[in-house]
């Protein structure tokens, strides 16, 4: 489940060079594109299960056999022994393990043998009282339309962005982005990414060459008044980059798996950004849902891209997530989806360049930027309150579909917006 990412139009002759870099990129772990099938086959034979060290079943296990004589107050040694017992009992090979401290869980990635069926193994693990949750490893895609003529199909007038930024710029608000890497040295983003971590591989050079995360970050928070390129929705916002997704060098597709998303979300719980942008979707996963609900409980505003081609898409389908689609989507008009500009958006691309991009990924980033403006003015706003404000003030229409109005969502009592049009951030600064 991945989406091709091809240039729709560009504003720099050097863009060909950067698209070439995408073609010459690497997969996680340094795998070549010839190994795509092998990677997918490996994922198809992997499961993720969790154990709760505080559960009654685990405490009962602690009291049995050799565990009783191990004097590890933290339970760390005991946990490892129990994990190994589970692996041995079900004939599994451990691939990775990490703690999810906020949930009191330990997550384990394990691989089954070639002759076993994944569904049968999951059923077995579900009957093991020591196992809290279990699911297959899933694939998620990042959303961007690749039609090179999308920019000819729709034009959105600009609002008075300067007036909006006289009210708020996202100052002292932190937006986390779970995506591919971000060009941290881009002239529009330099010094703004206050935290970054790679959950895919150890290639930091590749991190800064990733396009999708760079385009999303540019919409959210490109700098203002720097005599360069564009201005973001929230130009003074601070960014956190959690790389859980990657570009394939052959197909130019961008995708993630549930393992990297779980690890990124566990770190989000520790870092606690004010807002978390999720420009991705895929199949339902109970552990990812649990982690997102914990983030929501911590006060993190969750913004997720809706797959415009599907009736439901996870995690945007969660009630805790502000689901965002584009007016061109064919399935979101009668649902709870917040609609935002997502067509022909001029944004940042790696190497301090710019290009037009389209899709619900950018619509989600647009709403994350508006949420940052709203949080600056009213820090106590919850995700639910922000969503209701966006929906209640969505008076602007594109093709007869109501779309978010940035100024109307942001204004407070006795404040007047100069126009009733959208503030699509797509103009080059003078």
C-alpha positions as a Markdown table, in Angstrom:
| # | Residue | x | y | z |
|---|---|---|---|---|
| 1 | Unk | 0.0 | 0.0 | 0.0 |
| 2 | Unk | 2.0 | 2.9 | -1.3 |
| 3 | Unk | 1.4 | 5.9 | -3.5 |
| 4 | Unk | 3.6 | 7.0 | -6.4 |
| 5 | Unk | 5.1 | 10.5 | -6.0 |
| 6 | Unk | 5.9 | 12.1 | -9.3 |
| 7 | Unk | 6.5 | 15.8 | -10.0 |
| 8 | Unk | 3.4 | 17.7 | -11.1 |
| 9 | Unk | 5.1 | 21.0 | -11.9 |
| 10 | Unk | 8.2 | 22.7 | -10.6 |
| 11 | Unk | 9.6 | 26.1 | -10.0 |
| 12 | Unk | 13.3 | 25.4 | -10.2 |
| 13 | Unk | 15.4 | 24.0 | -13.0 |
| 14 | Unk | 17.4 | 22.0 | -10.4 |
| 15 | Unk | 14.4 | 20.0 | -9.5 |
| 16 | Unk | 15.4 | 17.3 | -11.9 |
| 17 | Unk | 18.5 | 16.8 | -9.9 |
| 18 | Unk | 16.4 | 16.3 | -6.7 |
| 19 | Unk | 14.0 | 13.9 | -8.3 |
| 20 | Unk | 17.0 | 12.0 | -9.5 |
| 21 | Unk | 18.1 | 11.8 | -5.9 |
| 22 | Unk | 14.8 | 10.3 | -5.0 |
| 23 | Unk | 15.3 | 7.6 | -7.7 |
| 24 | Unk | 18.8 | 6.9 | -6.3 |
| 25 | Unk | 17.6 | 6.7 | -2.7 |
| 26 | Unk | 17.8 | 3.7 | -0.3 |
| 27 | Unk | 15.2 | 1.6 | 1.5 |
| 28 | Unk | 15.3 | 1.1 | 5.3 |
| 29 | Unk | 18.3 | -0.9 | 6.4 |
| 30 | Unk | 20.1 | -0.2 | 3.2 |
| 31 | Unk | 18.1 | -2.6 | 1.1 |
| 32 | Unk | 18.1 | -2.0 | -2.7 |
| 33 | Unk | 14.9 | -1.8 | -4.7 |
| 34 | Unk | 15.6 | -5.2 | -6.1 |
| 35 | Unk | 14.8 | -6.4 | -2.6 |
| 36 | Unk | 11.3 | -4.8 | -2.4 |
| 37 | Unk | 9.6 | -8.2 | -2.9 |
| 38 | Unk | 11.9 | -9.7 | -0.3 |
| 39 | Unk | 11.1 | -6.9 | 2.2 |
| 40 | Unk | 7.3 | -7.3 | 1.6 |
| 41 | Unk | 7.6 | -11.1 | 2.0 |
| 42 | Unk | 9.5 | -10.6 | 5.3 |
| 43 | Unk | 6.8 | -8.2 | 6.6 |
| 44 | Unk | 4.1 | -10.7 | 5.6 |
| 45 | Unk | 5.7 | -13.2 | 8.0 |
| 46 | Unk | 6.1 | -11.0 | 11.0 |
| 47 | Unk | 3.8 | -10.2 | 13.9 |
| 48 | Unk | 4.0 | -7.7 | 16.7 |
| 49 | Unk | 2.8 | -8.7 | 20.1 |
| 50 | Unk | 2.9 | -6.9 | 23.5 |
| 51 | Unk | 3.1 | -8.0 | 27.1 |
| 52 | Unk | 2.0 | -6.0 | 30.1 |
| 53 | Unk | 4.5 | -6.4 | 32.9 |
| 54 | Unk | 1.9 | -5.4 | 35.5 |
| 55 | Unk | -0.9 | -7.8 | 34.4 |
| 56 | Unk | -2.0 | -10.6 | 36.7 |
| 57 | Unk | -0.9 | -13.2 | 34.2 |
| 58 | Unk | 2.7 | -11.8 | 34.3 |
| 59 | Unk | 2.7 | -11.5 | 38.0 |
| 60 | Unk | 1.7 | -15.2 | 38.1 |
| 61 | Unk | 4.5 | -16.1 | 35.8 |
| 62 | Unk | 7.0 | -14.2 | 38.0 |
| 63 | Unk | 6.0 | -16.6 | 40.9 |
| 64 | Unk | 6.8 | -19.7 | 38.9 |
| 65 | Unk | 10.0 | -21.7 | 38.4 |
| 66 | Unk | 13.3 | -20.0 | 38.2 |
| 67 | Unk | 11.7 | -16.5 | 38.0 |
| 68 | Unk | 11.1 | -16.6 | 41.7 |
| 69 | Unk | 14.8 | -16.6 | 42.5 |
| 70 | Unk | 15.8 | -13.7 | 40.2 |
| 71 | Unk | 16.5 | -10.6 | 42.2 |
| 72 | Unk | 15.7 | -8.0 | 39.5 |
| 73 | Unk | 13.5 | -5.4 | 41.1 |
| 74 | Unk | 12.7 | -3.8 | 37.8 |
| 75 | Unk | 11.5 | -7.1 | 36.4 |
| 76 | Unk | 13.8 | -6.6 | 33.4 |
| 77 | Unk | 15.4 | -10.0 | 33.5 |
| 78 | Unk | 12.1 | -11.6 | 34.3 |
| 79 | Unk | 10.5 | -10.0 | 31.3 |
| 80 | Unk | 13.2 | -11.3 | 29.0 |
| 81 | Unk | 12.8 | -14.8 | 30.3 |
| 82 | Unk | 9.0 | -14.7 | 29.8 |
| 83 | Unk | 9.4 | -13.2 | 26.3 |
| 84 | Unk | 11.8 | -16.0 | 25.4 |
| 85 | Unk | 9.3 | -18.6 | 26.8 |
| 86 | Unk | 6.6 | -17.2 | 24.5 |
| 87 | Unk | 9.0 | -17.2 | 21.5 |
| 88 | Unk | 10.0 | -20.8 | 22.2 |
| 89 | Unk | 6.4 | -22.0 | 22.8 |
| 90 | Unk | 5.2 | -20.6 | 19.5 |
| 91 | Unk | 8.4 | -21.3 | 17.5 |
| 92 | Unk | 9.1 | -17.7 | 16.8 |
| 93 | Unk | 12.3 | -15.8 | 16.1 |
| 94 | Unk | 12.6 | -12.4 | 17.7 |
| 95 | Unk | 13.5 | -9.5 | 15.3 |
| 96 | Unk | 13.2 | -6.5 | 17.6 |
| 97 | Unk | 11.9 | -5.4 | 21.0 |
| 98 | Unk | 11.2 | -2.0 | 22.7 |
| 99 | Unk | 9.4 | -0.7 | 25.7 |
| 100 | Unk | 6.3 | 1.5 | 25.6 |
| 101 | Unk | 6.6 | 3.0 | 29.0 |
| 102 | Unk | 3.6 | 5.2 | 28.8 |
| 103 | Unk | 1.4 | 2.1 | 28.4 |
| 104 | Unk | 3.4 | -0.2 | 30.6 |
| 105 | Unk | 4.0 | -2.5 | 27.7 |
| 106 | Unk | 6.8 | -4.3 | 25.9 |
| 107 | Unk | 6.5 | -4.7 | 22.2 |
| 108 | Unk | 8.1 | -7.6 | 20.4 |
| 109 | Unk | 8.5 | -8.1 | 16.6 |
| 110 | Unk | 8.8 | -11.8 | 15.8 |
| 111 | Unk | 9.0 | -13.8 | 12.6 |
| 112 | Unk | 7.4 | -17.2 | 11.8 |
| 113 | Unk | 8.7 | -20.1 | 9.9 |
| 114 | Unk | 8.0 | -20.6 | 6.2 |
| 115 | Unk | 5.5 | -23.4 | 6.7 |
| 116 | Unk | 3.3 | -21.6 | 9.2 |
| 117 | Unk | 0.3 | -19.4 | 8.5 |
| 118 | Unk | 0.2 | -16.0 | 10.0 |
| 119 | Unk | -3.5 | -16.1 | 10.9 |
| 120 | Unk | -3.0 | -19.4 | 12.8 |
| 121 | Unk | -0.1 | -17.9 | 14.8 |
| 122 | Unk | -2.1 | -14.8 | 15.7 |
| 123 | Unk | -4.9 | -17.1 | 17.0 |
| 124 | Unk | -2.4 | -19.0 | 19.1 |
| 125 | Unk | -0.9 | -15.9 | 20.6 |
| 126 | Unk | -4.4 | -14.5 | 21.4 |
| 127 | Unk | -5.0 | -17.5 | 23.6 |
| 128 | Unk | -1.7 | -17.0 | 25.5 |
| 129 | Unk | -2.7 | -15.1 | 28.7 |
| 130 | Unk | 0.7 | -13.4 | 28.9 |
| 131 | Unk | 0.1 | -11.7 | 25.5 |
| 132 | Unk | -1.7 | -8.4 | 25.8 |
| 133 | Unk | -2.1 | -7.6 | 22.0 |
| 134 | Unk | -1.0 | -9.2 | 18.8 |
| 135 | Unk | -1.3 | -8.2 | 15.1 |
| 136 | Unk | 0.4 | -8.7 | 11.8 |
| 137 | Unk | 2.8 | -6.1 | 10.5 |
| 138 | Unk | 0.9 | -3.7 | 8.3 |
| 139 | Unk | 1.7 | -1.2 | 5.5 |
| 140 | Unk | 0.7 | 2.5 | 5.4 |
| 141 | Unk | 0.9 | 4.9 | 2.6 |
| 142 | Unk | 1.5 | 8.7 | 2.4 |
| 143 | Unk | -1.0 | 10.8 | 0.4 |
| 144 | Unk | 0.0 | 12.8 | -2.6 |
| 145 | Unk | -1.8 | 13.0 | -6.0 |
| 146 | Unk | 0.6 | 12.4 | -8.9 |
| 147 | Unk | -1.4 | 13.8 | -11.8 |
| 148 | Unk | 0.9 | 16.3 | -13.5 |
| 149 | Unk | -2.2 | 18.4 | -14.6 |
| 150 | Unk | -3.9 | 18.7 | -11.2 |
| 151 | Unk | -2.8 | 22.3 | -10.9 |
| 152 | Unk | -4.9 | 23.2 | -14.0 |
| 153 | Unk | -8.1 | 21.9 | -12.5 |
| 154 | Unk | -8.6 | 24.2 | -9.5 |
| 155 | Unk | -7.5 | 27.7 | -8.5 |
| 156 | Unk | -8.0 | 29.1 | -5.0 |
| 157 | Unk | -7.9 | 32.8 | -4.2 |
| 158 | Unk | -5.6 | 34.0 | -1.4 |
| 159 | Unk | -6.8 | 35.5 | 1.8 |
| 160 | Unk | -5.0 | 38.3 | 3.7 |
| 161 | Unk | -2.3 | 36.1 | 5.2 |
| 162 | Unk | -0.5 | 39.2 | 6.6 |
| 163 | Unk | -3.7 | 40.0 | 8.6 |
| 164 | Unk | -3.8 | 36.4 | 9.9 |
| 165 | Unk | -0.2 | 36.5 | 10.9 |
| 166 | Unk | -0.8 | 39.8 | 12.8 |
| 167 | Unk | -3.1 | 37.7 | 15.0 |
| 168 | Unk | -0.9 | 34.6 | 15.4 |
| 169 | Unk | 2.2 | 32.9 | 13.8 |
| 170 | Unk | 2.4 | 29.7 | 15.7 |
| 171 | Unk | 5.0 | 31.1 | 18.1 |
| 172 | Unk | 5.9 | 28.7 | 21.0 |
| 173 | Unk | 3.8 | 25.9 | 19.5 |
| 174 | Unk | 5.4 | 22.6 | 18.6 |
| 175 | Unk | 4.1 | 20.5 | 15.7 |
| 176 | Unk | 5.3 | 16.9 | 15.4 |
| 177 | Unk | 5.4 | 15.3 | 12.0 |
| 178 | Unk | 5.4 | 11.5 | 11.5 |
| 179 | Unk | 6.4 | 11.1 | 7.9 |
| 180 | Unk | 9.6 | 10.5 | 5.9 |
| 181 | Unk | 12.6 | 12.6 | 6.8 |
| 182 | Unk | 12.7 | 16.4 | 6.5 |
| 183 | Unk | 15.3 | 18.6 | 4.9 |
| 184 | Unk | 16.4 | 20.2 | 8.2 |
| 185 | Unk | 18.8 | 22.5 | 6.3 |
| 186 | Unk | 16.2 | 23.9 | 3.9 |
| 187 | Unk | 16.3 | 27.7 | 3.9 |
| 188 | Unk | 12.7 | 27.8 | 5.0 |
| 189 | Unk | 13.1 | 25.3 | 7.8 |
| 190 | Unk | 16.6 | 25.8 | 9.0 |
| 191 | Unk | 16.8 | 26.0 | 12.8 |
| 192 | Unk | 13.1 | 25.2 | 13.2 |
| 193 | Unk | 13.3 | 21.4 | 13.6 |
| 194 | Unk | 14.0 | 21.2 | 17.3 |
| 195 | Unk | 13.9 | 17.4 | 17.5 |
| 196 | Unk | 14.4 | 14.6 | 14.9 |
| 197 | Unk | 14.7 | 10.9 | 15.1 |
| 198 | Unk | 15.0 | 8.1 | 12.5 |
| 199 | Unk | 13.0 | 4.9 | 13.0 |
| 200 | Unk | 13.7 | 3.5 | 9.6 |
| 201 | Unk | 17.5 | 3.4 | 9.2 |
| 202 | Unk | 20.7 | 5.1 | 10.2 |
| 203 | Unk | 21.1 | 7.2 | 7.0 |
| 204 | Unk | 21.0 | 10.8 | 8.2 |
| 205 | Unk | 22.0 | 12.1 | 4.8 |
| 206 | Unk | 19.0 | 10.3 | 3.3 |
| 207 | Unk | 16.8 | 11.9 | 6.1 |
| 208 | Unk | 17.5 | 15.4 | 4.7 |
| 209 | Unk | 16.8 | 14.3 | 1.1 |
| 210 | Unk | 13.4 | 12.9 | 1.8 |
| 211 | Unk | 10.7 | 14.8 | -0.1 |
| 212 | Unk | 7.3 | 14.0 | 1.3 |
| 213 | Unk | 8.1 | 15.0 | 4.9 |
| 214 | Unk | 9.8 | 18.2 | 3.5 |
| 215 | Unk | 6.7 | 19.2 | 1.6 |
| 216 | Unk | 4.5 | 18.6 | 4.6 |
| 217 | Unk | 6.8 | 20.6 | 6.9 |
| 218 | Unk | 6.9 | 23.5 | 4.4 |
| 219 | Unk | 3.2 | 23.9 | 4.3 |
| 220 | Unk | 3.0 | 23.9 | 8.1 |
| 221 | Unk | 5.8 | 26.2 | 8.9 |
| 222 | Unk | 7.9 | 27.8 | 6.1 |
| 223 | Unk | 9.6 | 31.0 | 7.4 |
| 224 | Unk | 8.1 | 34.4 | 6.8 |
| 225 | Unk | 10.0 | 37.6 | 5.8 |
| 226 | Unk | 13.2 | 35.9 | 5.0 |
| 227 | Unk | 13.4 | 37.2 | 1.4 |
| 228 | Unk | 13.0 | 33.6 | 0.1 |
| 229 | Unk | 10.3 | 31.5 | -1.5 |
| 230 | Unk | 7.1 | 31.0 | 0.4 |
| 231 | Unk | 5.4 | 31.5 | 3.8 |
| 232 | Unk | 3.9 | 28.7 | 5.8 |
| 233 | Unk | 0.6 | 28.7 | 7.6 |
| 234 | Unk | 2.3 | 29.0 | 10.9 |
| 235 | Unk | 5.8 | 30.5 | 10.1 |
| 236 | Unk | 7.0 | 30.7 | 13.7 |
| 237 | Unk | 6.1 | 27.2 | 14.7 |
| 238 | Unk | 8.7 | 24.7 | 15.9 |
| 239 | Unk | 8.9 | 21.2 | 14.4 |
| 240 | Unk | 9.6 | 17.7 | 15.5 |
| 241 | Unk | 10.5 | 15.2 | 12.8 |
| 242 | Unk | 9.8 | 11.5 | 13.4 |
| 243 | Unk | 10.9 | 9.5 | 10.4 |
| 244 | Unk | 8.8 | 6.4 | 10.2 |
| 245 | Unk | 8.3 | 6.2 | 6.5 |
| 246 | Unk | 10.6 | 6.0 | 3.5 |
| 247 | Unk | 10.8 | 6.5 | -0.3 |
| 248 | Unk | 11.5 | 3.6 | -2.6 |
| 249 | Unk | 14.2 | 4.5 | -5.1 |
| 250 | Unk | 12.7 | 2.6 | -8.0 |
| 251 | Unk | 9.0 | 3.3 | -7.8 |
| 252 | Unk | 9.2 | 6.7 | -6.0 |
| 253 | Unk | 6.5 | 5.4 | -3.7 |
| 254 | Unk | 6.5 | 6.4 | 0.0 |
| 255 | Unk | 5.2 | 4.1 | 2.6 |
| 256 | Unk | 5.6 | 3.1 | 6.3 |
| 257 | Unk | 5.0 | -0.1 | 8.3 |
| 258 | Unk | 3.2 | -0.5 | 11.6 |
| 259 | Unk | 6.5 | -1.3 | 13.5 |
| 260 | Unk | 8.1 | 2.0 | 12.6 |
| 261 | Unk | 4.8 | 3.9 | 13.4 |
| 262 | Unk | 4.5 | 2.2 | 16.8 |
| 263 | Unk | 8.1 | 3.2 | 17.7 |
| 264 | Unk | 7.6 | 6.7 | 16.5 |
| 265 | Unk | 4.4 | 7.1 | 18.4 |
| 266 | Unk | 6.0 | 5.7 | 21.6 |
| 267 | Unk | 8.6 | 8.5 | 21.3 |
| 268 | Unk | 5.8 | 11.1 | 20.6 |
| 269 | Unk | 4.4 | 10.2 | 24.0 |
| 270 | Unk | 7.7 | 11.1 | 25.6 |
| 271 | Unk | 8.3 | 14.3 | 23.5 |
| 272 | Unk | 4.7 | 15.6 | 23.8 |
| 273 | Unk | 4.4 | 18.0 | 20.9 |
| 274 | Unk | 1.3 | 20.3 | 20.9 |
| 275 | Unk | 0.1 | 18.9 | 17.6 |
| 276 | Unk | 0.9 | 15.7 | 15.6 |
| 277 | Unk | 0.5 | 15.6 | 11.9 |
| 278 | Unk | -0.2 | 12.2 | 10.3 |
| 279 | Unk | -0.3 | 12.5 | 6.5 |
| 280 | Unk | -0.7 | 8.8 | 6.1 |
| 281 | Unk | -3.3 | 6.0 | 6.2 |
| 282 | Unk | -3.6 | 2.2 | 6.2 |
| 283 | Unk | -5.3 | -0.7 | 7.9 |
| 284 | Unk | -6.6 | -0.5 | 11.4 |
| 285 | Unk | -4.1 | -1.5 | 14.1 |
| 286 | Unk | -5.1 | -1.8 | 17.8 |
| 287 | Unk | -1.7 | -0.9 | 19.2 |
| 288 | Unk | -1.4 | 2.2 | 17.1 |
| 289 | Unk | -4.9 | 3.2 | 18.1 |
| 290 | Unk | -3.9 | 2.7 | 21.8 |
| 291 | Unk | -0.8 | 4.9 | 21.4 |
| 292 | Unk | -2.8 | 7.6 | 19.6 |
| 293 | Unk | -5.5 | 7.6 | 22.3 |
| 294 | Unk | -2.8 | 8.0 | 24.9 |
| 295 | Unk | -1.3 | 11.0 | 23.0 |
| 296 | Unk | -4.8 | 12.5 | 22.8 |
| 297 | Unk | -5.2 | 12.0 | 26.6 |
| 298 | Unk | -1.9 | 13.8 | 27.1 |
| 299 | Unk | -3.4 | 16.8 | 25.2 |
| 300 | Unk | -1.7 | 16.3 | 21.8 |
| 301 | Unk | -3.9 | 17.5 | 19.0 |
| 302 | Unk | -4.0 | 14.8 | 16.3 |
| 303 | Unk | -4.5 | 15.7 | 12.6 |
| 304 | Unk | -4.7 | 12.9 | 10.0 |
| 305 | Unk | -5.0 | 12.7 | 6.3 |
| 306 | Unk | -8.1 | 11.0 | 4.9 |
| 307 | Unk | -7.7 | 8.7 | 1.9 |
| 308 | Unk | -9.9 | 10.5 | -0.6 |
| 309 | Unk | -10.3 | 7.2 | -2.6 |
| 310 | Unk | -11.7 | 5.3 | 0.4 |
| 311 | Unk | -14.8 | 5.6 | 2.7 |
| 312 | Unk | -12.7 | 4.9 | 5.8 |
| 313 | Unk | -9.0 | 5.3 | 6.4 |
| 314 | Unk | -7.1 | 4.7 | 9.6 |
| 315 | Unk | -6.0 | 6.5 | 11.8 |
| 316 | Unk | -8.2 | 9.4 | 10.4 |
| 317 | Unk | -11.2 | 7.3 | 11.2 |
| 318 | Unk | -10.5 | 7.6 | 14.9 |
| 319 | Unk | -12.8 | 10.1 | 16.7 |
| 320 | Unk | -9.7 | 11.5 | 18.5 |
| 321 | Unk | -8.1 | 12.5 | 15.1 |
| 322 | Unk | -9.1 | 15.5 | 13.1 |
| 323 | Unk | -9.7 | 13.8 | 9.7 |
| 324 | Unk | -8.7 | 16.0 | 6.8 |
| 325 | Unk | -9.5 | 15.6 | 3.1 |
| 326 | Unk | -9.5 | 17.7 | -0.1 |
| 327 | Unk | -12.5 | 19.1 | -1.9 |
| 328 | Unk | -11.7 | 16.9 | -4.9 |
| 329 | Unk | -12.2 | 13.8 | -2.7 |
| 330 | Unk | -15.1 | 11.6 | -3.9 |
| 331 | Unk | -16.0 | 10.1 | -0.5 |
| 332 | Unk | -15.6 | 12.7 | 2.2 |
| 333 | Unk | -18.3 | 15.2 | 1.6 |
| 334 | Unk | -21.0 | 13.7 | 3.8 |
| 335 | Unk | -18.7 | 12.5 | 6.6 |
| 336 | Unk | -16.9 | 14.1 | 9.5 |
| 337 | Unk | -14.0 | 15.0 | 7.3 |
| 338 | Unk | -12.6 | 18.6 | 7.5 |
| 339 | Unk | -11.9 | 19.8 | 4.0 |
| 340 | Unk | -8.9 | 21.9 | 3.2 |
| 341 | Unk | -6.9 | 23.1 | 0.1 |
| 342 | Unk | -4.8 | 20.3 | -1.3 |
| 343 | Unk | -4.4 | 21.2 | -4.9 |
| 344 | Unk | -1.4 | 22.9 | -6.6 |
| 345 | Unk | 0.2 | 23.9 | -3.3 |
| 346 | Unk | 3.6 | 25.5 | -3.7 |
| 347 | Unk | 5.8 | 24.1 | -0.9 |
| 348 | Unk | 9.4 | 23.1 | 0.0 |
| 349 | Unk | 11.3 | 20.3 | -1.5 |
| 350 | Unk | 14.8 | 19.0 | -0.6 |
| 351 | Unk | 17.9 | 21.1 | -1.4 |
| 352 | Unk | 16.2 | 24.5 | -0.6 |
| 353 | Unk | 14.0 | 24.2 | -3.7 |
| 354 | Unk | 10.2 | 24.4 | -4.3 |
| 355 | Unk | 7.6 | 22.6 | -6.2 |
| 356 | Unk | 3.8 | 22.3 | -6.6 |
| 357 | Unk | 2.3 | 19.3 | -4.9 |
| 358 | Unk | -1.3 | 18.1 | -4.4 |
| 359 | Unk | -3.1 | 15.7 | -2.1 |
| 360 | Unk | -4.6 | 15.2 | 1.3 |
| 361 | Unk | -1.2 | 15.0 | 2.9 |
| 362 | Unk | -0.8 | 18.8 | 2.2 |
| 363 | Unk | -4.4 | 19.4 | 3.3 |
| 364 | Unk | -3.6 | 17.8 | 6.6 |
| 365 | Unk | -0.5 | 19.9 | 7.0 |
| 366 | Unk | -2.6 | 23.0 | 6.2 |
| 367 | Unk | -5.0 | 22.1 | 9.0 |
| 368 | Unk | -2.1 | 21.3 | 11.4 |
| 369 | Unk | -0.8 | 24.8 | 10.7 |
| 370 | Unk | -4.1 | 26.4 | 11.4 |
| 371 | Unk | -4.3 | 24.4 | 14.6 |
| 372 | Unk | -0.9 | 25.8 | 15.6 |
| 373 | Unk | -2.2 | 29.4 | 15.1 |
| 374 | Unk | -5.3 | 28.6 | 17.2 |
| 375 | Unk | -3.2 | 27.0 | 20.0 |
| 376 | Unk | -1.0 | 30.1 | 20.2 |
| 377 | Unk | -4.0 | 32.2 | 20.9 |
| 378 | Unk | -5.8 | 29.7 | 23.1 |
| 379 | Unk | -3.3 | 27.1 | 24.4 |
| 380 | Unk | -5.9 | 25.2 | 26.3 |
| 381 | Unk | -7.9 | 24.3 | 23.2 |
| 382 | Unk | -8.4 | 20.5 | 22.8 |
| 383 | Unk | -8.4 | 18.7 | 19.5 |
| 384 | Unk | -12.1 | 18.3 | 19.6 |
| 385 | Unk | -12.6 | 22.0 | 20.2 |
| 386 | Unk | -10.3 | 22.9 | 17.3 |
| 387 | Unk | -12.2 | 20.4 | 15.0 |
| 388 | Unk | -15.6 | 21.9 | 15.9 |
| 389 | Unk | -14.3 | 25.5 | 15.3 |
| 390 | Unk | -12.9 | 24.5 | 11.9 |
| 391 | Unk | -16.2 | 22.9 | 10.9 |
| 392 | Unk | -18.4 | 25.6 | 12.2 |
| 393 | Unk | -16.5 | 28.3 | 10.4 |
| 394 | Unk | -16.1 | 26.5 | 7.1 |
| 395 | Unk | -18.1 | 28.9 | 5.0 |
| 396 | Unk | -15.8 | 29.2 | 2.0 |
| 397 | Unk | -16.6 | 26.8 | -0.9 |
| 398 | Unk | -14.7 | 25.1 | -3.6 |
| 399 | Unk | -16.9 | 23.4 | -6.2 |
| 400 | Unk | -19.8 | 23.9 | -3.8 |
| 401 | Unk | -18.0 | 22.1 | -1.0 |
| 402 | Unk | -17.4 | 24.0 | 2.3 |
| 403 | Unk | -13.7 | 24.3 | 3.1 |
| 404 | Unk | -11.9 | 25.6 | 6.2 |
| 405 | Unk | -11.6 | 29.3 | 6.4 |
| 406 | Unk | -8.3 | 30.1 | 8.2 |
| 407 | Unk | -9.2 | 33.6 | 9.4 |
| 408 | Unk | -12.7 | 32.7 | 10.5 |
| 409 | Unk | -11.4 | 29.8 | 12.5 |
| 410 | Unk | -8.8 | 32.0 | 14.2 |
| 411 | Unk | -10.7 | 35.2 | 14.9 |
| 412 | Unk | -12.1 | 36.0 | 18.3 |
| 413 | Unk | -15.0 | 38.2 | 19.4 |
| 414 | Unk | -15.1 | 41.6 | 17.7 |
| 415 | Unk | -12.4 | 40.7 | 15.2 |
| 416 | Unk | -13.2 | 41.0 | 11.5 |
| 417 | Unk | -11.6 | 39.1 | 8.6 |
| 418 | Unk | -10.8 | 41.3 | 5.6 |
| 419 | Unk | -12.1 | 38.7 | 3.2 |
| 420 | Unk | -14.2 | 35.5 | 3.2 |
| 421 | Unk | -11.8 | 33.6 | 1.0 |
| 422 | Unk | -9.3 | 30.9 | 1.7 |
| 423 | Unk | -5.7 | 31.7 | 2.7 |
| 424 | Unk | -4.0 | 29.2 | 0.5 |
| 425 | Unk | -0.3 | 29.6 | 1.1 |
| 426 | Unk | 1.0 | 29.3 | -2.5 |
| 427 | Unk | 2.4 | 32.7 | -3.4 |
| 428 | Unk | 6.0 | 33.7 | -3.7 |
| 429 | Unk | 6.9 | 36.6 | -1.3 |
| 430 | Unk | 7.8 | 39.9 | -2.8 |
